[in-house]
Amino acid sequence: MTKPPKVTTAAQQKAPLGTRGPGRPPRIDRESILAATIDIGLSNLTLISIAKRLGVSTQALYRYFPDRDALIDVVIEQLMEHYPLPDYKGEDWCTWAYRWAGALYKFYNALPGMAERVMASTPKIPAVLLRFETSIKIARETGFDEINALWATRAITEFVHTWVAREQKRAANVSASGMTYNEVLQEIVKANKNIGLSSFSAALKSRKAKDEDSRFDYTLRCLLEGLSQQRQGNAEGSLINTLGQKAFS
């Protein structure tokens, strides 16, 4: 069986001659492991894939990280340093949260698969918990009651990471089919025009002038507008309080 070719990292390429003798395994450190993890992304990440990327055995990785989850937690925490929370300058939480959501969007896109992982897990990394603390504190200072400060914070985080996770899944499908989600949708609507989809079809044609960033921004603004109206949970006369019982009652 042919052995897979060794992958030389950028760090190893820059290493001076004579740093390791013939037959010795390449040197690795935490930084090279973290860099390889980011290059691979979380969707298909295994310790085996990292070891192959670095040209080492999986056992060599255990010297630095006890398991895959511990490695991912460190990667996420390090990435957070590059996407800090926006400065708070006394503005309303909704104004601050709009900028925070933009930073979150960039953060989740920095590492493919991270949004999907976060979507299915409970926050436990200290840096993540402190972000919740900051958002809830700002919301409380700008008129939200305690429970709505928590729910508003979760609404923003869950909206952003769910959006990014879905878009990354769709991007993977594009590479497989060669057609974007919207192109596929347009074809489906066209094929079913006999059932009367003229409004849907016209809207899709108009949508071509807008990109997904515009839709993200529109949806985020609508979400924040609703959260602002419900900061005390009892906004009299607001549309949300005229809707009757819970939708799933």
C-alpha positions in Angstrom: 0.0 0.0 0.0 1.4 3.4 -1.0 2.0 5.6 2.0 0.2 9.0 1.9 2.6 11.9 1.2 3.7 13.9 4.2 2.2 17.4 4.5 4.8 20.0 5.4 3.4 23.0 7.4 4.4 26.6 6.7 6.2 26.6 10.1 8.3 23.6 9.1 9.1 25.1 5.7 10.5 28.1 7.4 12.5 26.1 10.0 16.3 26.4 9.6 18.2 23.5 8.3 19.4 21.0 10.8 16.5 21.4 13.2 15.7 17.7 12.9 17.6 14.8 11.7 16.6 12.2 9.0 13.9 9.9 10.1 12.8 12.0 13.1 9.1 13.1 13.2 8.5 16.7 12.4 8.3 19.0 15.4 4.8 20.3 16.3 3.4 22.6 18.9 0.1 24.0 20.0 0.1 26.8 17.5 0.7 24.4 14.5 -2.0 22.1 15.7 -4.5 25.0 16.1 -3.5 26.4 12.6 -4.1 23.0 11.0 -7.5 22.7 12.8 -8.6 26.1 11.3 -7.4 25.1 7.9 -9.3 21.8 7.9 -12.5 23.3 9.5 -14.7 21.5 12.0 -17.1 19.8 9.6 -14.7 17.0 8.7 -12.2 17.4 11.6 -10.7 14.3 13.2 -7.4 13.9 15.0 -6.4 11.6 12.2 -6.9 14.4 9.6 -4.9 16.8 11.8 -2.1 14.3 12.2 -2.0 13.7 8.4 -1.9 17.5 7.8 1.1 17.9 10.1 2.8 14.6 9.2 2.7 13.1 12.7 1.0 10.3 14.5 -2.2 10.9 16.4 -0.4 10.0 19.6 1.8 13.1 19.1 -1.3 15.3 19.3 -2.3 13.8 22.7 0.7 15.5 24.3 -1.0 18.8 23.7 -4.8 18.1 23.8 -6.6 15.2 25.6 -9.3 14.9 22.8 -10.9 16.5 19.8 -13.4 18.5 21.9 -10.7 20.1 24.1 -8.8 21.1 20.9 -11.9 22.7 19.4 -12.7 24.6 22.6 -9.2 26.1 22.5 -9.5 27.0 18.8 -12.8 28.8 19.4 -11.5 30.7 22.4 -8.4 31.8 20.5 -10.5 32.9 17.5 -12.6 35.1 19.9 -9.6 37.2 20.5 -9.8 38.4 16.8 -13.6 39.1 17.1 -14.0 41.0 20.4 -17.3 42.3 21.6 -18.1 45.9 20.3 -17.3 48.6 22.8 -20.3 49.7 24.8 -20.7 53.5 24.9 -24.0 53.9 26.7 -26.2 53.3 23.7 -29.4 51.2 23.7 -28.8 47.4 23.8 -30.4 47.0 20.4 -28.0 49.4 18.8 -25.1 47.6 20.5 -26.5 44.2 19.7 -26.7 45.1 16.0 -22.9 45.6 15.9 -22.4 42.5 18.1 -24.4 40.4 15.6 -22.2 41.6 12.8 -19.1 40.5 14.7 -20.7 37.2 15.5 -21.4 36.6 11.8 -17.8 37.1 10.9 -16.7 35.0 13.9 -18.8 32.0 12.9 -17.7 32.2 9.3 -14.0 32.2 10.3 -14.1 28.5 11.0 -16.4 26.3 8.8 -18.4 23.9 11.0 -18.2 26.0 14.2 -21.7 27.5 13.9 -23.2 24.0 13.5 -21.2 22.7 16.6 -22.3 25.7 18.7 -25.9 25.3 17.6 -26.1 21.8 19.1 -24.1 22.4 22.3 -24.4 24.2 25.6 -22.0 27.1 26.1 -19.2 26.2 28.5 -16.2 28.1 27.4 -15.5 31.0 29.9 -15.1 33.5 27.1 -18.5 32.6 25.7 -20.2 32.8 29.1 -18.7 36.2 29.7 -20.2 37.4 26.4 -23.6 36.3 27.6 -22.9 38.2 30.8 -22.0 41.4 29.0 -25.0 41.3 26.7 -27.5 40.6 29.6 -25.9 43.4 31.7 -26.2 46.0 28.9 -29.8 44.9 28.2 -30.7 45.3 31.8 -29.2 48.7 31.9 -31.3 49.8 28.9 -34.7 48.8 30.0 -35.0 45.0 29.6 -36.3 43.0 32.5 -34.3 40.0 33.6 -35.9 37.2 31.6 -36.2 39.3 28.4 -32.5 40.3 28.7 -31.6 36.6 28.7 -34.0 35.8 25.9 -33.0 38.7 23.7 -29.3 37.7 24.1 -30.1 34.1 23.1 -32.3 35.3 20.2 -29.3 37.1 18.7 -26.8 34.3 19.2 -29.1 31.6 18.0 -30.2 33.6 15.0 -26.6 34.3 13.8 -25.1 30.8 14.4 -28.2 29.1 12.9 -28.1 31.4 9.8 -24.3 30.7 9.3 -24.7 27.0 9.8 -27.5 26.8 7.2 -25.6 28.9 4.7 -22.5 26.7 5.1 -24.6 23.6 4.5 -26.0 25.2 1.4 -22.6 26.2 0.2 -21.5 22.5 0.4 -24.5 21.5 -1.7 -23.6 24.1 -4.3 -20.2 22.5 -4.7 -21.9 19.2 -5.2 -24.7 20.3 -7.5 -23.3 23.4 -9.2 -26.4 25.3 -8.4 -27.1 27.7 -5.6 -30.1 27.3 -3.2 -31.9 30.2 -4.9 -31.3 28.8 -8.4 -32.7 25.4 -7.3 -35.7 27.1 -5.7 -36.4 29.1 -8.9 -36.3 25.9 -10.9 -38.7 24.2 -8.5 -41.2 27.1 -8.7 -40.9 27.2 -12.5 -41.7 23.5 -12.7 -44.8 24.0 -10.5 -46.2 27.1 -12.1 -49.4 25.1 -12.9 -50.5 25.3 -9.3 -50.4 29.1 -9.3 -47.1 30.5 -8.0 -47.1 33.9 -9.8 -46.4 35.9 -6.7 -43.7 33.6 -5.5 -42.1 33.6 -8.9 -42.1 37.4 -9.2 -40.6 37.8 -5.8 -37.8 35.4 -6.6 -37.0 37.4 -9.8 -36.9 40.7 -7.8 -34.7 39.0 -5.2 -31.9 38.6 -7.8 -31.0 42.2 -7.2 -30.2 41.5 -3.5 -27.5 39.4 -2.0 -27.7 37.2 1.1 -26.0 39.8 3.2 -28.9 42.2 2.5 -31.4 39.5 3.6 -29.3 38.8 6.8 -29.3 42.5 7.6 -33.0 42.9 7.0 -33.9 39.9 9.1 -31.6 41.1 11.9 -33.1 44.6 11.9 -36.6 43.1 12.1 -35.6 40.8 15.0 -34.1 43.7 16.9 -37.1 45.9 16.3 -39.3 43.2 17.8 -37.0 42.6 20.8 -36.9 46.4 21.4 -40.7 46.5 21.6 -40.9 43.6 24.0 -38.1 44.5 26.4 -40.5 44.5 29.4 -42.6 41.6 28.0 -45.8 43.7 28.1 -45.6 46.4 25.4 -49.2 47.6 25.2 -50.7 47.8 21.8 -47.7 46.2 20.1 -48.5 43.8 17.2 -46.9 40.9 19.1 -49.5 41.2 21.9 -52.5 41.0 19.5 -51.6 37.6 18.1 -53.5 35.6 20.6 -52.3 32.4 22.2 -49.0 30.8 21.5 -48.6 29.6 17.9 -48.2 26.0 19.0 -51.0 26.0 21.6 
